[in-house]
Amino acid sequence: MFDRLFGRLFGRSRESQAAADLYARILAQARRPEFYGDAEGALGVPDTLDGRFDMVALHLFLVMHRLKGQGEAADARSRRLFEVVTNDFERSLRELGVGDQGIARRVTAMVGGVKGRLTAYDAAIALDDRALEVALDNNLYGTVPEPDPRHLAAMAAYVRRSAAALAAQPLEPLLAGDVDFADPPAQKE
């Protein structure tokens, strides 16, 4: 009896830790300065809450896309990762001073936004670069009035390179929380 209890307790703890490690790697990649602003070499993603939210959603998509269809353990890790992300949304809103009454509504909206982006990126990556650029324009650059076409092309190429790098990565390290994305492109103006 105790073996099963401790197995479930520690198994869940390992699951949670691996999902938290994956999320930490997603956040680290999404925060890389090469993505943000209009300085030479940057890719024009707005350095705002919206821009950073969209970079996290994009990298979450890349990991979840890799885990998709890879069996029960990968499905479980993907679900747990999404729970970690949702919990982080709530924690972040509390840190920003959002009151208890507004938390649930805002977290629901954020989760809906992420799910919409995951769906859009999943459909676009299965098509061509133009479809991926449109999905990036609508989401990642959605608050930019006229995104630079070079930024869109460079980001689409980055997404494809990262998806290929993740596809080449063995599943076991990924399930353990170790993920390697492609380096952001060095976009020259």
PyMOL commands that set and color helices and strands:
alter all, ss='L'
color gray80, all
select helices_A, chain A and resi 2-30+33-35+49-67+72-95+100-125+129-138+149-168+171-175
alter helices_A, ss='H'
color red, helices_A
deselect
rebuild
show_as cartoon
